[in-house]
Amino acid sequence: MQVRDLSAPGMILREVDDLLRVDPPEVTMFGMPRRDRRPPAVRLAPGQWLQWQINYRFVGSCDGAWSYQLETFNILYGSAAPDVFLSVPTRRVDERGALR
C-alpha cells in the first residue's frame, strides 16, 4: 500500500464551480496493456468520493518474468466519516484491462 500526494504530477485535482475535477491519473509507458483512449475527467460534489482502478503487466528486462500491478485511487472531496471508503463509491472508473 502506498499513499500519494494527489496534487503531485500525474494526478490533477482542481476545484471548478464548487466541484472537484479529477483528471485521469498518469499511466506508465512501460506497462501493458497500452491505453490510447482514456476516460474523461470526473467531477465530485462535496461529500462524494471516487474510486479509480488501473492495472498493468510488466516484463522484466533481465529475465523476461512478468509482474503485475493494480493501482486504486480513493479520492474524497470534503469531509466524511472514517469508514467512508468501506461503502460503495459515488463514482467509479474501472480501467482494469485483460493482462494475458
C-alpha positions in Angstrom: 0.0 0.0 0.0 1.2 3.5 -0.8 -0.2 6.9 0.0 0.4 9.7 -2.6 0.1 13.4 -2.6 -2.7 13.8 -5.1 -1.5 17.3 -6.0 1.7 15.8 -7.3 2.4 15.4 -11.0 0.4 12.6 -12.6 -2.8 13.3 -10.7 -4.6 16.5 -11.5 -7.1 17.8 -8.9 -8.7 21.2 -9.1 -11.8 22.9 -7.9 -14.1 24.3 -10.6 -17.6 25.7 -9.9 -17.7 24.2 -6.4 -16.9 20.7 -7.7 -13.6 18.8 -7.6 -12.4 17.9 -11.0 -10.3 14.7 -11.1 -8.4 14.1 -14.3 -7.2 10.6 -15.3 -4.1 9.5 -13.4 -0.9 9.4 -15.3 -0.1 6.0 -16.7 3.3 4.4 -17.1 4.6 3.9 -20.6 6.3 0.6 -19.6 3.1 -1.3 -18.6 0.7 -3.3 -20.7 -2.0 -3.0 -21.9 -1.5 0.2 -23.7 -4.1 2.8 -23.0 -4.6 5.0 -26.1 -8.0 6.1 -25.1 -8.6 7.3 -21.5 -11.9 8.1 -19.7 -12.8 11.7 -19.2 -12.3 13.7 -16.0 -14.7 13.0 -13.1 -16.4 15.8 -11.1 -17.2 15.3 -7.4 -19.5 17.4 -5.2 -18.7 17.9 -1.6 -19.1 14.6 0.4 -18.8 12.4 -2.7 -15.9 10.0 -3.4 -14.4 8.3 -6.4 -12.6 5.0 -6.8 -10.4 4.8 -9.9 -8.6 1.5 -10.7 -6.0 0.8 -13.3 -3.8 -2.3 -13.7 -0.6 -3.2 -15.6 1.6 -6.1 -16.6 5.4 -5.6 -16.8 8.1 -7.7 -18.4 11.4 -7.9 -16.6 14.3 -6.5 -18.6 16.8 -9.2 -17.5 14.8 -12.5 -17.3 11.5 -11.7 -19.1 9.5 -12.6 -16.0 6.1 -11.0 -15.7 4.9 -8.9 -12.8 1.6 -7.2 -12.1 0.4 -4.0 -10.5 -3.0 -2.7 -9.5 -3.4 0.9 -8.6 -6.5 2.0 -6.7 -7.2 5.7 -6.1 -9.8 6.5 -3.4 -10.5 10.2 -3.6 -12.9 12.0 -1.3 -14.0 15.7 -1.7 -14.7 17.3 1.6 -15.1 15.6 5.0 -16.7 12.3 5.9 -16.8 9.5 8.4 -13.6 7.5 9.0 -15.2 4.4 7.3 -16.3 6.2 4.2 -14.1 4.1 1.9 -15.8 0.9 3.2 -19.0 1.9 1.4 -20.0 1.9 -2.2 -18.2 4.8 -4.1 -20.3 7.7 -5.5 -18.4 7.4 -8.8 -16.2 4.5 -10.1 -13.8 4.4 -13.0 -12.6 0.9 -13.9 -9.6 0.9 -16.3 -8.5 -2.6 -15.5 -7.6 -4.4 -18.6 -7.0 -8.0 -19.6 -3.5 -9.0 -18.6 -2.6 -12.0 -20.7 
